[in-house]
């Protein structure tokens, strides 16, 4: 899992990172964006364009954001509310479009909370 999007993205979803991603691996949840770990090529193009500095390499995620490493993968591996199957690795967010769901961690995080 090369890059992870943390709590600062919750209820912000600026989407500059989606436009910069050359492989279309950043997916839009209900309240937050998520990077598909199997599709990410670890190029880092998304990190500098994030206005709230929510994106970081998984090895450099701040200590108070570590739960977002596993949570980012969980978005793709587990069945989300309102869905019949996990998203998996569908081959690009444009194919899927916005996903009106989030992981339990994001659902339970209060608006404006950074961790």
C-alpha positions as CSV (number, residue, x, y, z in Angstrom):
1,X,0.0,0.0,0.0
2,X,2.1,2.9,-1.2
3,X,0.0,6.0,-0.3
4,X,-2.8,6.5,2.3
5,X,-5.3,9.3,2.8
6,X,-5.9,10.2,6.4
7,X,-8.5,12.0,8.5
8,X,-7.9,15.5,7.1
9,X,-9.7,14.5,4.0
10,X,-13.0,13.7,5.8
11,X,-15.7,16.0,4.7
12,X,-13.2,18.0,2.5
13,X,-12.7,15.8,-0.6
14,X,-10.9,18.5,-2.6
15,X,-10.2,16.0,-5.4
16,X,-7.1,17.6,-6.7
17,X,-5.4,14.3,-6.1
18,X,-7.8,12.5,-8.4
19,X,-6.9,14.8,-11.2
20,X,-3.2,14.3,-10.7
21,X,-3.3,10.5,-10.4
22,X,-1.9,8.9,-13.6
23,X,-3.5,5.5,-12.9
24,X,-7.0,6.6,-11.6
25,X,-6.5,4.7,-8.3
26,X,-8.2,7.3,-6.0
27,X,-11.8,6.5,-5.3
28,X,-14.5,8.8,-3.9
29,X,-16.3,7.6,-0.8
30,X,-19.2,9.4,0.9
31,X,-17.1,11.6,3.2
32,X,-13.5,10.8,2.2
33,X,-11.2,9.7,-0.7
34,X,-9.4,6.3,-0.7
35,X,-6.4,5.0,-2.6
36,X,-6.7,1.5,-4.0
37,X,-3.4,-0.1,-2.8
38,X,-3.2,-2.7,-5.6
39,X,-3.7,0.0,-8.3
40,X,-1.4,2.7,-6.9
41,X,2.0,2.8,-8.6
42,X,3.7,4.8,-5.8
43,X,4.4,7.8,-8.0
44,X,3.6,10.4,-5.4
45,X,1.8,12.7,-7.7
46,X,-1.2,13.0,-5.4
47,X,0.7,14.0,-2.2
48,X,1.9,17.5,-3.1
49,X,-1.5,18.7,-4.5
50,X,-3.5,17.8,-1.4
51,X,-4.4,21.2,0.1
52,X,-5.0,19.6,3.6
53,X,-1.9,17.4,3.6
54,X,-4.0,14.3,4.1
55,X,-1.9,12.0,1.8
56,X,1.3,10.3,2.8
57,X,3.3,7.2,2.0
58,X,2.1,4.4,4.2
59,X,5.4,4.1,6.0
60,X,5.3,7.9,7.0
61,X,1.7,8.1,8.2
62,X,1.7,10.2,11.4
63,X,1.3,8.1,14.6
64,X,-2.1,9.5,15.3
65,X,-3.3,8.5,11.8
66,X,-1.9,4.9,11.7
67,X,-5.5,3.4,11.8
68,X,-6.1,4.9,8.3
69,X,-3.5,2.6,6.8
70,X,-5.6,-0.5,7.4
71,X,-8.8,1.5,6.9
72,X,-7.8,2.6,3.5
73,X,-7.4,-1.0,2.4
74,X,-10.6,-2.0,4.2
75,X,-12.6,0.3,1.9
76,X,-11.8,-2.1,-1.0
77,X,-11.7,-5.4,0.9
78,X,-14.9,-5.3,2.8
79,X,-18.5,-5.0,1.8
80,X,-19.5,-1.3,2.3
81,X,-22.9,-0.2,3.5
82,X,-25.4,-0.4,0.6
83,X,-23.2,-2.7,-1.5
84,X,-23.4,-6.4,-2.2
85,X,-19.7,-7.1,-2.6
86,X,-16.4,-5.6,-1.9
87,X,-15.1,-3.1,-4.5
88,X,-11.8,-5.0,-4.9
89,X,-9.5,-3.6,-7.6
90,X,-12.0,-2.5,-10.3
91,X,-9.3,-1.0,-12.5
92,X,-10.0,2.7,-12.0
93,X,-12.3,5.1,-10.2
94,X,-13.8,6.4,-13.3
95,X,-15.3,3.0,-14.0
96,X,-16.9,2.9,-10.6
97,X,-17.8,6.6,-10.1
98,X,-18.5,8.0,-6.6
99,X,-19.2,5.4,-4.0
100,X,-21.8,6.7,-1.5
101,X,-20.3,4.8,1.4
102,X,-17.4,4.8,3.8
103,X,-15.7,2.5,6.2
104,X,-16.9,2.3,9.8
105,X,-13.9,4.3,11.0
106,X,-14.8,7.2,8.7
107,X,-18.5,7.0,9.4
108,X,-17.7,7.4,13.2
109,X,-15.2,10.2,12.8
110,X,-16.7,13.5,13.7
111,X,-16.5,16.3,11.1
112,X,-13.4,18.5,11.4
113,X,-11.6,15.8,13.4
114,X,-8.0,15.3,12.4
115,X,-7.5,12.1,14.2
